[in-house]
Structure formats: C-alpha cells, structure tokens
Amino acid sequence: MSELICVGAIAGGFGVMGEVRLKSFCAVPEDIAAYAPLSNEDGTRTFAVRITRPISGGFAARLGGITTKEQADALKGLRLYALRDRLPSLPDDEYYHADLIGLQVVDTGGAVLGEVIAVQNHGAGDLLEIRRGAGQETVLLPFTLAAVPTVDLTAGRIVADPPEGLFER
C-alpha cells in the first residue's frame, strides 16, 4: 500500500496575492487542510495549507512558501498528497484508490482478467480501469458490489463478476 494518498490538486492561482485554487478529493472537502503538510507526488516539495474561503469548485487557499501570483500559477495541475497515517481509517467496504491500483483482477472462477491501472469517476460512480495484457485495450469495470464482490488487499487481488461480454474482445 502506498504511503502517500492523493487528497487534492491545485487548479491555478486565485487573485494576485499568491493564493491558489484548491480542489479537494476528500470525503469532507475542508479536511484537506487537516492532513497537511501536503507534498507533491515524489515528496520533494511540501506545503503547509490554510484554507481562506470556499470558492466555486473548491477553496481559495494559502500554501506555505507561495507568496506571488506567478508562484501560484506555476503550481497549476500539481496533485497534492498526504501521508497515509494522517488520514482516517476506512470501514471494511471502503478503499483508497491508491490501494486498488496494481491489484490483480480474477473472475469468480479464478481466471486472471488483468490488473487495475486506475480508478476513474466520470460522475456516475467509480470504474476500475483494467489492463488485460500487453498491447491490449483496457476495460472499464463498474466498481459496484454486483460487479466486484470481493476486494482482498492482503492477497492483492480483486474477484470480479463482470457483466456478460465485457472481457470478450
């Protein structure tokens, strides 16, 4: 399991005084500041975070060390990560996306279907993006109890019962 979990992203600068537009990926969006210091993906930069006010699509926030509009604008697109031990524990039937990536996916008979390479959400629920094999197209599997009855993080696998024909290409 990853030590860092993506909790938000910078959508660009906000105003002229070095604030940023902060998009939170947290269940309780305001909690993102409580998980600080936040870092970039490789952990080479860390930031204290102070939310200054809610804005459309997220928050205006101050990041430690960012004092100008140019510095804030340069961070656009930066994903922010928190240490796993700073995040709340999850119930047994909930997972951080980072924990699902890399898991092997097998069908209910044990046949290997592929490996989770991403978790997508386009508004209608989570989808597991599964790579079937080298050079093959990926498949999007709904992350529902009906299609994914078992997630076993300890064994590093997901048991799937995909809709008929989904993996037949």
Summary of the structure (lengths in Angstrom):
residues: 169
radius of gyration: 18.6
end to end distance: 31.3
largest distance: 58.6
contacts: 464
relative contact order: 0.16
helix: 12%
strand: 42%
